[in-house]
Amino acid sequence: VGIRPTFHSQNAPKVVEVHILDLNAKLYDEFLELEFLSFVRDEMKFSSVEELKAQIQKDIFANE
């Protein structure tokens, strides 16, 4: 939940971004019900998309 600061300015609207592991489906514009189970990390601005991807992988393995 946040503004995705790596891609947008501080004035961007807040969004919910969800990574569903082990699912190969296009869910854009679909309605989903989400349940928050744990807090992963604070929102951060990364210097590159590659750095963001690497952090997402760390987040996944840290919460397995």
Buried (B, 14 or more C-beta within 10 A) or exposed (E): EEBBEBEEEEEEEEEEEEEEEEEEEEEEEEEEEEEEEEEBEEEEEBEEEEEBEEBEEEEEEEEE
